Amino acid sequence: MAQVRELRCRECERTYAVAPIHVCDFCFGPLEPVYDYDAIAASVSRAGIEAGPRTVWRYRALLPIGDDVERVDLGTGCTPLIKADNLARELGIKHLYLKNDMANPTHSFKDRVVTVALTAARAMGFTTVACASTGNLANSVAAHAARVGLRAFVFIPADLEEAKIITTAVYGANVVAVKGNYDQVNRLCSEIAQTRPWGFVNVNLRPFYSEGSKTLAFEVVEQMGWEAPEHIVVPAASGSLLTKVHRGLSELHRVGLLDAEPTTSIHIAQAEGCSPIVAAFRSGIDHIRPVKPQTIAKSLAIGNPADGYYAARVVRKTEGTAEAVTDDEIIAGIRLLASTEGLFTETAGGVTIASLKRMAAAGAFQDGGRVVALLTGMGLKTAEALSGRLGPTVEIQPDLEAFRQALDFLELEDDLREDKRP
Amino acid sequence: MSVRLKVPTQLRQLTGGAPELDVEAASIRELLEKVGGDHPELLERVLDEGGEIRRFVNLYVGDEDVRFLEGIDTPLKDGEVVVILPAVAGG
């Protein structure tokens, strides 16, 4: 792994040789890869990146994987950045963009972290990979493992949405449904990781895994013509994505790809039923009080977030804001996005849109700057959250008169008179 | 009462490699103080200067994180298992 010199503890700065380890032996702080930024700055360029593959690997200089390593790659990244004028008008936001990470191979941003983690796992010689997941990660680990013939063990809370279980099992992974919440699944995985020689992407491979999230920041900046937006709205579970988006922006400046130090405000979106990071931010201290999650946004239901402390600090440091939204607001957010922009996002995306709405109403974007909201996962996976709330507009017999009566019933005749035949 | 403390791999160099320690203790606090008598460095890694559980350390009694119980003052029953784990994982 050529680019990474060593791993360094984010807390006490002790350094470790590159290995499948994730916390400091002394303070248990998270380990992060250390890059030679001067060497990267000397070799990287906007033109070089633009000429690279249409995947996250165009940013390989800032990923913890050597150039000579064979990648585990399903074609992740370079997802659309969409100018969302309809939603912007609805919410009173001047310039709104949506980063559509539903367009990734397994339809969530998790493909970004997994392509990096499994590439590292294979290079290190692991034959079995594993993860604790709320669903999207399970999909992605199972798919990437299938692609390269690695054995996969995926641990999920047993009450996960059925679609997320099916879309994991289909790839042939061993799906272990654990009768407990995500935090309990996560604890179990931490214990298993101590006894088995497995590459747990979000335990012992976490320093490599989490770096993949930086590519969201890289892509947004490149797609905006190598400019950082004024605002990014990020949904948070463990807080890792939010923290790494911030790190990604800083690195672009550090290696000369951004002319100025980014001043992007990073805003955090959580579900009210699981909002320990928002609570820490609001309390003015960075101490995270773990909670027992109770929300339909299961992919964000982490009650004891590993990077919560850092995420709260990033929001404060960048002068971002924080919102926590109810289940009803999440559903309304999903429907608002779908009906204004034609994009169907999962419950986590509903959290993002509902929080975006609250932030706009509270004046968070009054500077008129560009706002980017991250849509991290797609709606079909959590369609059951909408069942009972959405269905056919009408149900009729198969004849014209029945249809005419239905239109009468819907009182649409006045609108329909405006229809023109082309 | 006798309880069992499970030591994570990161701290086993401080227990002479032992993955588990059996201790007579009626609370988390007593457990840590007793273990700290034999292995003072282990105590330092788990508790900060103010005697609070460190930010990046999770302590479990049975199925539950002690932060949901009475923290460092959580009482222990005979035969209970206490687990120390690094908090930074998952997500």
Interface residues (C-beta under 8 A of the other chain):
Chain A: E11 H22 V23 D25 F26 C27 F28 G29 P30 A132 G180 Y182 D183 Q184 N186 R187 C189 S190 E191 Q194 N202 V203 R206 S210 A237 S238 G239 S240 H287 R289 P290 K292 I302 N304 P305 A306 D307 Y309
Chain B: P8 T9 Q10 L11 Q13 R45 R54 R55 F56 V57 N58 Y60 D63 D65 R67 F68 V83 L85 P86 A87 V88 A89 G90 G91
